[in-house]
Amino acid sequence: MPILSPAPMPPGLVLRGIVAEVPASRRIPPFLRPQEALLSGITGARGPRRVASRSALVVALLALVLSLAACGGDDGKEGADTETKVVDITLKDGVVTPDGGRIEVGVNQPVDLVVTSDVAGELHLHSSPEQTLPFEAGENDPIKLQFDRPGIIELELHEPASPVAEFQVS
Amino acid sequence: MSLAGDLSAHGIGGQQDLPISLGLAISGAVAALVISFTILAVAWRKPRYDAETSGRPAPRFFQRLVAGPWLTIVARTFGMVLFLYTAFVAVFGVDKTINPIFGIFFVWLWVGIVPMSLLFGSFWKAISPVRTINLVFARLVGSDPDEGLYRYPERLGYWPAAVGLYAFVWFELVYPYMAEVGPVRLWCAVYVAVMLLGGALFGNRFYENADPFEVYSTLVGKLSIWGERDGVLLIRSPLANIDTVRIAPGLIGVVGVLIGSTGFDSFGESPTWMRFLQGTQVNGYLLDNLALLTFCLGAMGIFAGACMLTGVHTDQRRSDLPNAYANSLIPIVVGYVVAHYLTYFVGVGSQYLILASDPLSNGANILGTGNWEPVAWLSYHPTLLANIKVGAVIVGHVIGAIVAHDRALRLLPPRYQLTGQLPVLFAMVGLTSGGLFLLFSS
């Protein structure tokens, strides 16, 4: 026996009209009301009321869900970090460190990339717009970066092609 | 403002969105679950949507607009101009990602088809350059564009479109040289050739079944308010409209590829997958191929299996059910697409509107859009953006669950209507939670 028997119901239940007064007994979903759920709704007289109570239930649940969803947002950090974040990048024998891990930085927080390499080369920064950052062999002066737009920005070595870091700007 | 250098290793587009917060992901998944069972418990128990009666005639202005020649001419001209422009930059443009073809192909066409179809119904059908060329050929030789040399084999259904869509997503997400002009040009040339050949052989019926963009556009267009019955333009609720999707073999394949590939696009960019690819000895290209295939077949398999897990009428075949339910996945596809591509579409799409003003990348400004700035407003409001994304996934899920509910009442014998819906709902909750998880772990 199915829990919900296909009782004849008037059409037009969802999101149609909100009823202010909903009897407490009717707030229980039908599948939790064993006998009544199976029998009610058959007579025409009870039909419209059930429609109203169901609409109210749907609206109430939607409201609950929307409020749940609304609570979920994070507001990020207010006020930018001003401390400079230094990222040391080493390229030796074709192997680059770090190797693509995520680095969290604040919006507008200064970032210094300090590249030490045995060959000259370039880094690609997949910001919008994208940027190419060349470096020389040996120890380089810091490459100064700052991100004003929240998001994920990948940093890749051009040759050999390999990920270096992902800046999570928030 | 331009993209610096040729960043072909990375594809197109710059920075990506922040992952959504754990709290938002969880409340989204809980919402999906609660809403699903609310629908099951409180919604109607007789099928509500009937293609024969739903909708009402559109206002006379729109009737005349659609019936008259001008709208058709404008749409076909627009499509042909875009097509010729694309062919021009494909042949003469520079081989860098500043060539507008990348924006036209990967952003305007592939992502833009969704909002345009939501607004106008079957948008690609209206502007499709291959239909226009087929029409011109037919006029020239005095034949009927609807008729080809042969009848389209009905049992093929939408499968050719599913294959074509897979060919597109494979090219975009797996193929390593997607950001070079040559391969894009080749892909488009093969597409046009196959479409023209198919049109000659089977007439316009071919495009309804086999043109990947037209099938995608027509399916998403069923979530618009525009319908048609007996030549009369209707205004219908999207819920009633989506019920009128033509069911044919391969529909489950089409939606499976769309859902699976969008999921793979999130997954393929996730740090977990990136790290795994780096750490393993196995060829990354092979693994990407396998992962895309697994996502698409997985989405198809989960949903098809869930649809068939029910009692049926004695004369009903279980294997018909997945295609009969597949329209309920279209809103979920659209929800995913909004969540995944919204900033990409607005940001990169507007970037290429700027670049399109300079087709040969020699400093021209033929459209006058060359001095515009790309639209980045959404990226600066990450909380709003995250809420829009989760909201889109949930709204897609709600519509999908309602459509599946109505379908179950139509398809299944009364005693299995409840139990038969449960696996479908679980599959949907699974797909939605999976999508949210990917947004969270991106």
Interface residues (C-beta under 8 A of the other chain):
Chain A: P2 I3 L4 S5 P6 A7 P8 M9 P11 G12 L13 V14 P29 P30 F31 R54 L57 V58 L61 L62 L64 V65 L66 L68 A69 A70 C71 G72 G73 D74 D75 G76 D99 G100 G101 R102 H124 H126 S127 S128 P129 E130 Q131 T132 R149 P150 G151 I152 I153 E154 E156 H158 A161 S162 P163 E166 Q168 V169 S170
Chain B: M1 S2 L3 A4 G5 L7 A9 H10 G13 G14 Q15 Q16 D17 L18 P19 S21 G23 L24 A25 I26 S27 G28 V30 A31 V34 I35 T38 I39 L40 A41 V42 A43 W44 R45 K46 R48 P271 M274 R275 Q278 G347 Q351 P374 A376 S379 Y380 P382 T383 A386 N387 V390 G391 I394 I402 L409 P414 R415 Y416 Q417 L418 T419 S442
